[in-house]
Amino acid sequence: MKKIAFSIWQLKPVRWIRRIRGFKLVYTPLIAIVLFTVVMGVIMGTLQLQEKSQQEAALFRELSFAKQRIQLRFANNTDVLQSIGRDYVSAGDSIKLKDNALLQAENLLQNNHEIAKIAWINETYQSEWKVPPHNLKTDWFNKVNNANVINKMLQRTLELSAATNRPAFSNFISLEVPSDEVISKEIRNVFWQTVPLLSGNEIKGMVAALYTTQGILEMIPAELKAQYRFTLITGDDQVLAISSDKNTPKRAFSNQTSLDIGVLSPNLSLRIDTYPPETNLTFRMLIGVVLGLSAFVIWSLWSVLKQMQVRQEVEANLRAETNFRSAMENSTPVGIRAHDMNRAITYVNPAFCEMTGWSAEELIGLSPPFAFWPEDQKEGLTKKMNQALQMTLNQDKKIGVEGSILHRNGSVIQTRTFIAPLIDEKGKQTGWITSLIDISEPKKIREELAASQERFITVLEGLDASVSVVSNETGELLFANRFYRERFGSSAKGHRDLAGGDIKQNVLQAPIEASMATSLHQETESEEIQLLDVSTGTSKWYEVRRRFVPWVDGQLAQLLIATDITIRIEAEDLARQQEERMQFSSRLTTMGEMASSLAHELNQPLAAISNYCMGVAKRLQGQLEPALQKDILPALEKASDQAHRAGTIIQRIKGFVKRSEPQRKSCDISEIINDAVGLVEIEAHRHRMNIATQIAENLPPVDVDPVLILQVLVNLLKNSLDSMREVYPLSSRWSAPPVKISADLDTSTFPAMLRIQVADTGAGIAESVIERMFEPFFSTKNDGMGMGLNICRSVIESHQGRLWAKNQMDAEHTKLSGCTFTILLPLESPGSMANS
């Protein structure tokens, strides 16, 4: 501002006067138009304010009128209710007078739509009559949820009137009425008024009137409600009733006043809102004409100003454009030079001068081959330039040509040159414009990146892990290292097998997983995958890690790294098996110790039982009747034999657990089978089942431990009975097939062996159970220890025999129909065979 003021004072007086005169000439009409517009705006604003004040005054008058009408109606209603109460009390026992009071209540109800129900409450707070007795409104009042609230609020209002001896009002009651009901809006909100009837200081009864808030608005004349919207609201701005659902404009006028409907009445306010006024076409046309004329005058003045300022604007734009182009050419690192049609240089910018080390005066006028080209490349660069100039005339796309520039200090700069034709204002070509970019540093970076990529690929190829990348969209294998190609080939099938599915099916899942992660490159948890190696026919274990990465083309791809962990898995399995064997050995050792302790503890009680039985038998001989001796003495002898047998079994199990050899002797297998059946048959009969024996004739004696073989057969028979009990219910067991035990010679082996089979028709044994049922501590019974079949097989194998189980199928071969346990025992012990 100081410079402008100083320049003005430096002007000559005549030029200063001319400038002031020019300013008045140009801007005086504009000032007049502005003043005219302001004055018109003030006038129209004043008229608008007057109209607004008139509307607000009219709004206040209508609101006051509606308020007085509502308050007057409540006052009249209170008087009428008191009159009805006085007439009803003074009627005494006169039915006619009481009917007249009821008729007055009905007339009041018909003439005042704001009242929904009138009731007489006696001095004991009991309702003696109410009108109307039944209609659509009272039906909703009598609903359980609504009736409880209404009666509770009536009771409070009666107590308030009784305490103050004045008419009282209740709080507003919101009823539960579906919105699709016809009278939903009418009875949504109600409240009570109770008018006590006093005789001296004693209340003879009360008249209770139930008002609807929507009915209060019916007191307002319809012509007012057509022009304004009335709303009843509470002290906390809750809307109780509204005269119309039509919305009001945002700039509508509104006013609000409180309603005093009684001394003990709740806070109630009446609000009035204006509807949009009818369009004043004349006023709007006047405004439009004024604005149109003002706009036309302003446009005319603007055109004059534009014509007067064209030259100044053109000169300013030209100076700005020249300065801009000069600044752009001087600041850009791109070298620019211009050629005429003879290829001579006509213009160079400072950047090109810095590239060559030559000044602009030295460069302008030079023709190819240029002095700043390397000597050994001048011929090649001249051909490239001629070809590029010809290509610019035939192609729209600009193609860069690589070249070299020899700086004056001897350094060589690698460049890329772009050429475009230079066209004048008549559309005629006058030369070419070439721009040169220094690509020495980017080219060096590209070479370093190529070397770095080569080193990176060398590292990936040398990894002992599979690295592969597959596109999520196409499922195409984008990259695979040497390990992957050797194991899975050049297809994406190996990647899909390691990923556990088709990559294309994961297209939608990948963005979800990526968004849940903290970043797109977050690695998933490692997984252990087992795959079959087709080349070797063996299974391989891989530890797989996956992540989703953006590929070089911007598409989402899946990176997968799989490490061969087969050796580690096999080592872990071997360690786990050894640990299980150690646990089994420890448990078997503990069980052997328990069996030894149990044998030691039970031998003495069993010996005592046997001795007592034999002693009792000897003392009873000759002292009892022959019939009693025949029944009692054999039983005592059998009890003694069984006690002795139990001790023998315990001693044999103890010796077996201690890995001692069985006490073999030549035995008749039929006797052992019959003894086993005899021991188990009692339990079989108790469960209503039978055991069938089938022993071949002329079986040779076998060299076995009879006690241990007997215990094996008893265990197998009990297992077969348990299997039968699970299949056949108690009521049908007598008709069930018996458990079969058979003995014969198996001549399919050499030498022949004794074959014992225990067969049942139960549910059979699952394949998974057959594989493990002879393992120690494995049992399918809830109370089983898992040692029975293991001991049985150990006993048979100690006799150099075999024990196995096989399921039986039904005739249709559709389901299991039982199981058969087979025992093969050599006829002679290994010692006797060696001696022979």
C-alpha positions in Angstrom: 0.0 0.0 0.0 2.9 2.4 0.7 4.3 1.7 -2.7 1.0 2.4 -4.4 0.5 5.6 -2.5 4.0 6.7 -3.4 3.6 5.9 -7.0 0.3 8.0 -7.1 2.0 11.0 -5.7 4.9 10.6 -8.2 2.4 11.0 -11.1 1.9 14.3 -12.7 -1.2 16.3 -11.7 -2.9 15.9 -15.1 -2.4 12.1 -15.3 -3.7 11.8 -11.7 -6.8 13.8 -12.6 -7.4 11.6 -15.7 -7.1 8.5 -13.6 -9.7 9.8 -11.0 -12.0 10.8 -13.9 -11.7 7.4 -15.5 -12.4 5.7 -12.2 -15.7 7.8 -11.9 -16.7 7.1 -15.4 -16.3 3.4 -15.1 -17.5 2.7 -11.5 -20.2 5.3 -11.0 -22.9 3.2 -12.8 -21.8 0.2 -10.7 -22.1 2.2 -7.5 -25.6 3.4 -8.5 -26.7 -0.2 -9.3 -25.4 -1.4 -6.0 -27.2 1.4 -4.1 -30.4 0.7 -6.0 -30.2 -3.0 -5.2 -29.5 -2.3 -1.5 -32.4 0.1 -1.2 -34.8 -2.4 -2.9 -33.5 -5.1 -0.6 -34.1 -2.9 2.5 -37.7 -2.1 1.3 -38.5 -5.7 0.6 -36.9 -6.8 3.9 -39.0 -4.2 5.8 -42.2 -5.5 4.1 -41.2 -9.0 5.0 -40.6 -8.1 8.6 -44.0 -6.3 8.8 -45.7 -9.3 7.3 -43.9 -11.6 9.8 -44.9 -9.5 12.8 -48.5 -9.4 11.6 -48.5 -13.2 11.2 -47.0 -13.6 14.7 -49.7 -11.3 16.2 -52.4 -13.2 14.4 -50.8 -16.5 15.7 -50.8 -15.2 19.3 -54.5 -14.1 19.0 -55.6 -17.5 17.7 -53.6 -19.3 20.3 -55.1 -17.2 23.1 -58.6 -17.8 21.7 -58.0 -21.6 21.6 -56.6 -21.5 25.2 -59.6 -19.5 26.5 -62.0 -21.9 24.8 -60.3 -25.0 26.3 -60.0 -23.5 29.8 -63.7 -22.4 29.6 -64.8 -25.8 28.5 -63.0 -27.5 31.4 -64.5 -25.0 33.8 -68.0 -25.7 32.4 -67.3 -29.4 32.6 -66.3 -29.1 36.2 -69.5 -27.2 37.0 -71.7 -29.8 35.2 -69.9 -32.7 37.0 -70.5 -31.0 40.4 -74.2 -30.5 39.4 -74.5 -34.1 38.4 -72.9 -35.2 41.8 -75.3 -32.9 43.8 -78.4 -34.1 42.0 -77.3 -37.8 42.5 -76.6 -37.3 46.2 -79.8 -35.2 46.8 -81.9 -37.8 45.0 -81.5 -40.1 47.9 -83.5 -43.3 47.2 -85.5 -41.7 44.4 -84.8 -43.8 41.3 -86.3 -41.1 39.0 -84.0 -38.4 40.3 -81.0 -40.7 40.0 -82.0 -41.5 36.4 -82.1 -37.8 35.7 -78.6 -37.5 37.0 -77.5 -40.3 34.8 -79.2 -38.7 31.9 -77.3 -35.5 32.5 -74.0 -37.5 32.5 -75.0 -39.1 29.2 -75.8 -35.7 27.7 -72.5 -34.3 28.9 -70.7 -37.3 27.4 -72.5 -36.9 24.0 -71.9 -33.1 23.8 -68.3 -33.2 24.9 -66.1 -35.5 22.8 -63.1 -35.0 25.1 -64.8 -37.0 27.8 -64.6 -40.8 27.2 -66.2 -42.1 30.5 -68.0 -40.7 33.6 -68.3 -42.7 36.8 -69.7 -42.1 40.3 -67.4 -43.1 43.2 -69.1 -43.4 46.6 -67.4 -42.5 49.9 -65.9 -46.0 50.1 -64.1 -45.5 46.7 -66.4 -48.0 45.0 -67.9 -47.3 41.6 -71.7 -47.4 41.6 -72.4 -46.5 38.0 -70.5 -45.4 34.9 -71.5 -44.2 31.4 -71.3 -45.4 28.8 -71.6 -49.0 30.0 -70.1 -50.5 26.8 -68.6 -49.2 23.5 -65.4 -49.5 21.5 -63.5 -47.1 23.8 -64.4 -48.9 27.0 -63.5 -52.2 25.5 -59.9 -51.0 25.2 -60.1 -49.4 28.7 -61.1 -52.8 30.1 -58.1 -54.6 28.6 -56.0 -56.1 31.4 -52.9 -54.0 30.9 -54.8 -50.8 30.3 -57.3 -51.4 33.1 -54.6 -51.8 35.8 -53.0 -48.5 34.9 -56.3 -46.6 34.6 -57.6 -47.9 37.9 -54.3 -47.3 39.7 -54.2 -43.7 38.4 -57.9 -43.2 39.4 -57.1 -44.3 42.9 -54.3 -41.8 43.3 -56.5 -39.0 41.9 -59.3 -39.9 44.3 -56.9 -39.8 47.2 -55.6 -36.4 46.1 -59.2 -35.0 45.9 -60.0 -36.4 49.3 -56.9 -34.9 50.8 -57.5 -31.4 49.3 -61.4 -31.4 49.0 -60.9 -30.0 45.5 -61.3 -31.2 42.0 -58.0 -32.9 41.0 -56.4 -34.3 37.8 -54.3 -37.3 37.4 -51.1 -37.6 35.4 -51.3 -38.5 31.8 -51.8 -42.3 31.0 -50.4 -43.9 27.8 -52.5 -46.9 26.8 -51.4 -49.9 24.8 -53.5 -49.7 21.6 -52.3 -51.1 18.3 -51.6 -48.4 15.7 -53.9 -50.0 13.1 -57.0 -49.6 15.3 -59.5 -47.0 14.2 -59.5 -45.2 17.6 -55.8 -45.7 18.3 -55.0 -42.0 17.9 -58.1 -40.9 19.9 -57.6 -42.9 23.1 -53.8 -43.2 23.1 -53.3 -40.7 26.0 -56.0 -40.2 28.7 -56.2 -38.6 32.2 -58.7 -38.5 35.1 -60.6 -35.6 36.7 -62.3 -36.2 40.0 -64.8 -33.7 41.4 -65.6 -34.3 45.1 -69.1 -33.6 46.5 -68.9 -32.1 50.0 -71.6 -32.0 52.6 -70.1 -29.9 55.3 -66.6 -31.3 55.7 -67.6 -34.8 54.7 -67.2 -36.2 51.2 -70.4 -37.9 50.0 -68.8 -39.2 46.8 -66.9 -38.1 43.7 -67.7 -37.8 40.0 -64.8 -39.1 37.9 -64.4 -38.2 34.2 -61.9 -39.8 32.0 -60.6 -37.3 29.4 -58.7 -38.1 26.1 -56.0 -35.6 25.1 -57.0 -35.9 21.4 -60.5 -34.9 22.4 -59.2 -31.7 24.0 -58.2 -30.5 20.5 -61.8 -31.1 19.3 -62.7 -28.0 21.4 -60.8 -25.9 18.9 -62.9 -24.8 15.9 -62.3 -26.6 12.6 -61.5 -23.4 10.7 -58.6 -22.7 13.0 -57.3 -26.3 12.7 -57.4 -25.9 9.0 -55.1 -22.9 9.1 -52.9 -24.0 12.0 -51.6 -27.2 13.6 -52.3 -27.5 17.3 -50.3 -29.8 19.6 -50.7 -30.7 23.3 -47.4 -31.3 25.0 -46.3 -32.0 28.6 -43.8 -30.2 30.7 -41.0 -32.5 29.4 -42.0 -31.9 25.7 -43.9 -35.2 25.3 -46.5 -35.0 22.5 -49.9 -36.0 23.8 -52.1 -35.1 20.9 -51.8 -33.4 17.5 -54.5 -32.0 15.3 -52.9 -33.0 12.0 -50.1 -35.2 10.8 -49.2 -32.8 8.0 -45.6 -31.5 8.3 -45.0 -27.8 8.7 -42.2 -26.0 6.8 -38.8 -25.4 8.4 -39.4 -21.7 8.7 -43.0 -22.0 10.0 -44.1 -19.6 12.8 -44.9 -21.3 16.1 -46.0 -20.2 19.6 -46.7 -22.0 22.9 -48.7 -21.3 26.0 -49.5 -23.2 29.2 -53.0 -24.5 29.9 -54.5 -24.0 33.3 -57.4 -26.5 33.3 -57.6 -26.7 37.1 -55.9 -26.0 40.4 -54.5 -29.6 40.8 -53.8 -30.2 37.1 -50.6 -31.5 35.5 -48.3 -29.3 33.4 -49.9 -29.0 30.0 -49.0 -26.7 27.1 -50.7 -25.9 23.8 -48.5 -25.2 20.8 -49.6 -23.7 17.5 -47.7 -24.0 14.2 -48.4 -22.3 10.9 -48.8 -24.2 7.6 -47.1 -23.0 4.5 -48.8 -19.8 3.2 -50.2 -19.7 -0.3 -47.8 -18.5 -3.0 -48.0 -14.7 -3.5 -47.5 -14.6 -7.2 -47.6 -10.8 -7.6 -45.0 -10.3 -4.9 -42.7 -12.9 -6.5 -43.1 -11.4 -10.0 -42.2 -8.0 -8.6 -39.1 -9.4 -7.0 -38.2 -11.2 -10.3 -38.6 -8.1 -12.4 -36.4 -6.1 -10.0 -33.7 -8.7 -9.9 -33.9 -9.2 -13.7 -33.5 -5.5 -14.4 -30.7 -5.2 -11.9 -28.9 -8.2 -13.5 -29.3 -6.8 -17.0 -27.8 -3.5 -16.0 -24.9 -5.2 -14.1 -24.3 -7.4 -17.1 -24.2 -4.4 -19.4 -21.7 -2.6 -17.1 -19.7 -5.8 -16.9 -19.5 -6.0 -20.7 -18.3 -2.4 -20.9 -15.7 -3.1 -18.2 -14.5 -6.2 -20.0 -14.1 -4.3 -23.3 -12.1 -1.6 -21.5 -9.8 -4.1 -19.7 -9.2 -6.6 -22.6 -5.9 -5.0 -23.5 -4.7 -4.9 -19.9 -5.7 -8.5 -19.3 -4.1 -9.7 -22.5 -0.9 -8.0 -21.7 -1.0 -9.3 -18.1 -1.7 -12.8 -19.3 1.0 -12.7 -21.9 3.6 -11.5 -19.3 2.4 -14.2 -16.9 2.6 -16.9 -19.5 6.0 -15.8 -20.6 7.3 -15.7 -17.0 5.7 -19.1 -16.3 7.3 -20.7 -19.4 10.6 -19.2 -18.6 10.5 -20.4 -15.0 9.4 -23.8 -16.0 12.1 -24.2 -18.6 14.7 -22.9 -16.2 13.6 -25.1 -13.3 13.1 -28.4 -15.1 15.9 -31.0 -15.1 14.8 -32.1 -18.6 17.0 -30.8 -21.4 14.9 -29.1 -24.2 16.2 -28.1 -27.6 14.4 -27.0 -30.8 15.3 -27.8 -34.4 14.2 -26.2 -37.6 13.3 -28.2 -40.7 17.0 -28.5 -41.5 17.6 -30.1 -38.1 19.7 -27.1 -36.9 19.3 -26.2 -33.3 17.3 -23.0 -32.8 16.7 -23.1 -29.0 18.1 -24.7 -25.9 17.1 -24.4 -22.2 19.6 -24.1 -19.3 19.2 -27.8 -18.3 20.4 -28.9 -21.8 23.4 -26.5 -21.4 24.2 -28.1 -18.1 24.1 -31.6 -19.7 26.6 -30.6 -22.4 28.7 -28.0 -20.7 28.2 -25.7 -23.7 26.5 -22.3 -23.6 23.3 -21.5 -25.5 25.2 -19.2 -28.0 27.6 -22.1 -28.8 24.8 -24.6 -29.3 22.4 -22.6 -31.4 23.0 -23.1 -35.1 24.7 -26.5 -34.8 23.6 -29.4 -37.1 24.0 -33.1 -36.7 26.3 -34.8 -36.1 26.6 -32.6 -33.0 29.9 -31.8 -31.3 28.5 -33.0 -27.9 28.1 -36.5 -29.3 30.8 -39.1 -28.5 33.1 -39.6 -31.6 32.5 -43.3 -31.8 28.7 -43.0 -31.7 28.1 -40.0 -34.0 27.1 -42.1 -37.0 24.8 -44.3 -35.0 23.2 -41.4 -33.2 22.6 -39.6 -36.5 20.7 -42.6 -37.9 18.7 -42.9 -34.7 17.8 -39.2 -34.8 16.7 -39.4 -38.5 14.6 -42.5 -37.8 13.0 -40.8 -34.8 12.1 -37.7 -36.8 10.4 -39.8 -39.4 8.5 -41.8 -36.9 7.1 -38.7 -35.2 5.3 -37.9 -38.5 3.7 -41.4 -38.7 2.9 -42.3 -35.1 0.9 -40.6 -32.4 2.7 -42.4 -29.6 5.9 -40.8 -28.4 8.8 -43.4 -28.3 12.0 -42.5 -26.4 15.3 -43.1 -28.1 18.3 -43.9 -26.0 21.6 -42.1 -26.7 24.6 -40.5 -25.1 26.0 -37.0 -24.6 29.6 -36.2 -24.1 30.1 -33.4 -21.5 32.8 -30.9 -22.1 34.7 -32.3 -19.1 34.8 -35.7 -20.8 32.1 -37.5 -18.8 29.4 -39.5 -20.8 25.7 -39.1 -19.9 23.2 -41.7 -20.8 19.9 -40.0 -22.1 16.5 -40.9 -23.5 15.2 -38.5 -26.1 11.6 -37.8 -27.0 10.7 -35.9 -30.2 7.5 -34.0 -31.2 6.8 -31.8 -34.2 6.6 -28.1 -33.8 3.4 -26.6 -35.3 2.7 -22.9 -35.8 -0.7 -21.1 -35.6 -1.5 -22.0 -39.2 -1.0 -25.7 -38.6 2.2 -25.9 -40.5 5.2 -27.7 -39.2 8.2 -25.5 -38.6 10.5 -27.9 -36.8 10.9 -30.3 -33.9 11.0 -30.1 -30.2 13.2 -32.7 -28.4 13.4 -33.3 -24.7 16.2 -35.3 -23.1 16.1 -37.1 -19.8 19.3 -38.1 -17.9 18.9 -41.9 -17.3 22.4 -42.6 -16.1 21.3 -43.0 -12.5 18.1 -45.0 -13.2 20.0 -47.3 -15.6 22.6 -47.9 -12.9 19.8 -48.7 -10.4 18.2 -51.1 -12.9 21.4 -53.0 -13.4 21.9 -53.2 -9.6 18.3 -54.4 -9.2 18.9 -57.1 -11.9 22.0 -58.3 -10.0 20.1 -58.3 -6.7 17.3 -60.2 -8.2 19.7 -62.8 -9.6 21.3 -63.2 -6.2 17.8 -63.6 -4.6 16.7 -66.2 -7.1 20.0 -68.1 -6.5 19.3 -68.2 -2.8 15.7 -69.4 -3.4 16.9 -72.1 -5.7 19.4 -73.3 -3.1 16.8 -73.6 -0.3 15.9 -77.1 1.0 12.2 -75.9 1.2 9.5 -75.6 -1.4 8.7 -72.0 -2.4 5.8 -71.3 -4.7 3.4 -68.5 -5.7 0.0 -69.0 -7.3 -2.4 -66.4 -8.6 -5.7 -66.3 -6.7 -7.7 -65.3 -9.8 -6.4 -67.7 -12.5 -4.8 -70.4 -10.3 -1.6 -70.2 -12.4 1.8 -71.0 -11.0 3.7 -67.7 -11.0 6.9 -68.8 -9.3 8.5 -72.1 -8.1 12.0 -72.8 -6.9 14.1 -75.8 -7.6 12.9 -77.9 -4.6 9.3 -77.4 -5.7 10.0 -78.4 -9.3 11.8 -81.5 -8.2 9.0 -82.6 -5.8 5.9 -81.4 -7.6 6.8 -80.5 -11.2 6.0 -77.3 -13.0 2.2 -77.3 -12.3 0.1 -75.7 -9.5 -1.2 -79.0 -8.4 1.4 -79.4 -5.7 0.7 -75.9 -4.4 -3.1 -76.7 -4.2 -2.4 -80.0 -2.4 -0.2 -78.3 0.1 -2.7 -75.4 0.6 -5.5 -78.0 1.1 -7.9 -77.0 -1.7 -8.4 -75.2 -5.0 -6.8 -71.7 -5.1 -9.6 -70.3 -7.2 -12.1 -71.2 -4.4 -10.1 -69.0 -2.1 -10.5 -65.8 -4.1 -13.2 -64.4 -1.8 -11.7 -65.8 1.3 -8.3 -64.2 0.7 -9.4 -60.5 1.1 -11.3 -61.4 4.3 -8.2 -63.1 5.8 -6.1 -60.2 4.7 -8.4 -57.6 6.3 -8.6 -59.5 9.5 -4.8 -59.5 9.8 -2.8 -56.5 10.9 -1.3 -56.3 7.4 -1.6 -58.0 4.1 1.7 -59.8 4.5 1.0 -61.3 7.9 1.9 -65.0 7.8 -0.7 -67.7 8.8 0.0 -70.3 11.4 2.0 -73.3 10.2 0.3 -76.5 9.3 1.6 -80.1 9.0 0.4 -81.7 5.7 1.0 -85.3 4.7 1.3 -86.0 0.9 2.1 -89.1 -1.1 5.4 -88.9 -3.1 4.4 -90.4 -6.4 8.0 -90.9 -7.5 9.0 -93.0 -4.4 5.5 -94.2 -3.4 6.1 -93.1 0.2 4.3 -90.5 2.3 6.0 -87.2 3.1 5.3 -84.7 5.8 5.5 -80.9 5.2 5.3 -77.9 7.4 3.4 -75.4 5.4 3.2 -71.6 5.9 1.1 -69.4 3.8 0.4 -65.7 3.2 -1.3 -63.5 0.6 0.9 -61.0 -1.2 0.4 -58.5 -4.0 2.1 -59.8 -7.1 4.1 -57.6 -9.5 1.0 -57.0 -11.7 -1.0 -55.8 -8.7 -3.1 -58.9 -8.4 -3.4 -60.9 -5.2 -1.4 -64.1 -5.0 -0.7 -66.8 -2.4 2.9 -67.4 -1.3 3.5 -70.9 0.2 6.6 -72.2 1.9 6.7 -76.0 2.6 9.5 -77.6 4.6 10.1 -81.4 4.5 9.7 -82.6 8.1 9.3 -86.3 7.4 12.4 -87.2 9.4 11.2 -85.1 12.4 7.7 -86.7 12.3 9.2 -90.2 12.1 11.5 -89.4 15.1 8.5 -88.1 17.1 6.4 -91.2 16.3 9.3 -93.5 17.3 9.8 -91.5 20.6 6.0 -91.7 21.3 5.9 -95.5 20.7 8.9 -96.0 22.9 7.3 -93.9 25.6 4.1 -96.0 25.3 6.1 -99.2 25.6 7.8 -97.9 28.7 4.4 -97.0 30.2 3.0 -100.5 29.3 6.1 -102.1 30.8 5.8 -100.0 34.0 2.1 -100.8 34.3 2.7 -104.6 33.7 5.5 -104.6 36.3 3.1 -102.9 38.8 0.4 -105.4 38.0 2.8 -108.3 38.5 3.7 -106.9 41.9 0.0 -106.6 42.7 -0.6 -110.2 41.5 2.2 -111.5 43.7 0.9 -109.5 46.7 -2.7 -110.7 46.0 -1.6 -114.3 45.7 0.2 -114.1 49.0 -2.7 -112.5 50.8 -5.4 -114.8 49.4 -3.6 -118.1 49.8 -4.1 -118.3 53.6 -7.8 -117.4 53.5 -8.4 -119.9 50.8 -6.5 -122.6 52.7 -8.5 -121.8 55.8 -11.8 -122.1 53.8 -10.7 -125.5 52.4 -9.7 -126.8 55.9 -12.9 -125.6 57.5 -15.0 -127.2 54.8 -13.2 -130.5 55.2 -13.3 -130.4 59.0 -17.1 -129.6 59.0 -17.6 -132.5 56.6 -15.7 -135.0 58.8 -17.6 -133.9 61.9 -20.9 -134.2 60.2 -20.2 -137.8 58.9 -22.2 -140.2 61.0 -24.1 -137.6 62.9 -26.7 -136.6 60.2 -29.4 -138.5 58.5 -28.4 -140.2 55.3 -30.6 -137.9 53.3 -29.0 -134.8 54.7 -25.5 -136.2 54.3 -26.3 -136.8 50.7 -27.1 -133.1 50.2 -24.7 -131.4 52.5 -21.4 -133.4 52.4 -21.0 -133.2 48.5 -21.6 -129.4 48.7 -18.9 -129.0 51.4 -16.5 -131.1 49.4 -17.1 -129.1 46.2 -16.6 -125.8 48.2 -13.3 -127.2 49.5 -12.3 -128.2 45.9 -13.2 -124.8 44.5 -11.2 -123.0 47.3 -8.2 -125.3 46.5 -8.7 -124.6 42.8 -8.8 -120.8 43.4 -5.5 -121.0 45.2 -4.0 -123.0 42.4 -5.2 -120.4 39.8 -3.7 -117.6 41.9 -0.4 -119.5 42.2 -0.3 -120.1 38.4 -1.1 -116.4 37.6 1.6 -115.4 40.0 4.0 -117.7 38.3 2.9 -116.6 34.8 3.4 -112.9 35.7 6.9 -113.8 37.0 7.5 -115.3 33.5 7.8 -118.8 34.9 7.1 -121.7 32.6 3.6 -123.3 32.7 3.2 -126.5 34.7 2.5 -128.8 31.8 1.1 -132.2 32.0 -0.8 -134.5 29.7 -4.5 -133.6 29.8 -7.7 -134.5 28.2 -9.0 -131.4 26.5 -12.6 -132.5 26.8 -12.3 -132.5 30.6 -10.9 -128.9 30.6 -13.7 -127.8 28.3 -16.4 -129.5 30.4 -15.0 -127.9 33.6 -15.0 -124.5 31.9 -18.6 -124.9 30.8 -19.6 -126.1 34.2 -18.1 -123.0 35.8 -19.8 -120.6 33.3 -23.1 -122.4 32.8 -24.4 -121.3 36.2 -24.0 -117.6 35.1 -25.4 -118.4 31.7 -28.6 -119.9 33.1 -29.0 -117.0 35.4 -29.1 -114.7 32.3 -31.4 -117.3 30.4 -28.7 -118.4 27.9 -27.2 -121.7 27.0 -23.8 -123.1 26.1 -23.4 -125.9 23.5 -20.4 -128.2 23.5 -19.1 -130.0 20.4 -15.9 -132.0 20.9 -14.5 -134.3 18.3 -14.0 -138.0 19.2 -10.7 -139.6 19.8 -8.8 -136.4 20.4 -5.3 -137.1 21.6 -4.1 -135.7 25.0 -2.3 -132.4 25.0 0.6 -131.3 27.1 -0.7 -128.1 28.7 -1.2 -126.4 32.0 -4.9 -127.3 32.7 -5.4 -124.5 35.2 -4.3 -121.7 32.8 -6.1 -123.2 29.8 -9.2 -123.5 31.9 -9.0 -119.9 32.9 -8.6 -118.8 29.2 -11.7 -120.8 28.1 -13.7 -119.3 31.0 -12.7 -115.8 30.1 -13.6 -116.4 26.4 -17.0 -117.9 27.3 -17.8 -115.0 29.6 -17.0 -112.5 26.9 -19.3 -114.4 24.4 -22.1 -114.3 27.0 -21.6 -110.6 27.5 -21.8 -110.0 23.8 -25.0 -112.1 23.5 -26.6 -110.1 26.4 -26.1 -106.8 24.6 -28.0 -108.1 21.5 -30.8 -110.2 22.9 -33.2 -108.7 25.4 -34.1 -110.7 28.6 -37.5 -111.8 27.3 -36.1 -113.5 24.1 -32.9 -115.1 25.4 -34.3 -118.6 25.8 -34.9 -118.7 22.0 -31.4 -117.2 21.3 -28.8 -119.5 19.7 -26.4 -120.9 22.3 -22.8 -120.0 22.7 -20.8 -122.7 21.0 -17.5 -124.2 22.2 -15.9 -126.8 20.0 -12.6 -128.8 19.9 -11.1 -130.7 16.9 -7.8 -131.2 15.0 -6.6 -128.6 12.5 -4.9 -130.7 9.8 -4.1 -127.7 7.6 -0.9 -127.2 9.4 2.0 -129.5 9.9 2.2 -131.0 12.4 -1.5 -131.0 13.2 -2.6 -128.8 16.1 -5.5 -128.9 18.5 -8.1 -126.3 17.6 -10.6 -124.8 20.1 -13.3 -122.3 19.0 -15.7 -120.2 21.0 -18.4 -118.7 18.8 -21.4 -116.5 19.6 -24.1 -114.7 17.6 -23.7 -111.3 19.2 -23.0 -107.9 17.6 -19.4 -108.8 16.6 -16.4 -106.6 17.2 -15.6 -103.4 15.4 -12.5 -103.5 13.1 -10.8 -100.7 15.1 -11.4 -102.8 18.3 -10.0 -106.0 16.8 -6.7 -104.3 16.1 -6.2 -103.3 19.7 -8.2 -105.7 21.9 -5.2 -107.8 22.8 -3.2 -104.7 23.9 -2.6 -104.3 27.7 -5.1 -102.0 29.5 -7.4 -101.7 26.4 -11.0 -102.4 27.2 -14.5 -101.5 25.8 -16.2 -102.2 29.1 -16.7 -99.4 31.6 -15.6 -101.5 34.5 -12.9 -103.5 32.6 -9.2 -103.3 33.3 -8.2 -104.3 29.8 -6.0 -107.3 30.9 -8.3 -110.3 30.2 -7.6 -110.9 26.5 -4.0 -109.8 26.9 -3.4 -112.5 29.6 -5.3 -115.0 27.5 -3.1 -114.4 24.4 0.0 -114.5 26.7 -1.0 -117.8 28.2 -1.6 -119.3 24.7 1.6 -118.0 23.4 3.5 -119.4 26.4 2.2 -122.8 25.2 3.6 -122.0 21.7 0.0 -121.6 20.4 -2.0 -118.9 18.7 -5.2 -116.9 19.6 -7.2 -114.7 17.3 -10.7 -113.4 16.7 -12.8 -113.2 13.5 -16.2 -111.6 12.9 -19.0 -113.6 11.3 -21.3 -112.1 8.6 -25.0 -113.0 8.1 -26.2 -114.9 5.0 -26.7 -111.7 3.0 -23.2 -110.4 4.0 -24.7 -107.1 5.0 -24.0 -107.0 8.7 -22.1 -108.7 11.5 -23.7 -111.7 13.1 -21.2 -112.7 15.8 -17.6 -113.4 16.5 -15.4 -116.6 16.7 -12.3 -116.9 18.9 -9.9 -119.6 17.7 -7.1 -121.2 19.8 -4.4 -123.4 18.2 -2.3 -125.5 20.6 0.5 -127.9 19.7 -0.2 -131.5 20.7 3.2 -131.9 22.3 5.3 -129.4 24.2 8.5 -128.1 22.6 10.6 -130.0 25.2 9.0 -133.4 24.4 9.3 -132.7 20.7 13.0 -132.0 21.0 13.6 -135.2 23.1 11.7 -137.2 20.5 
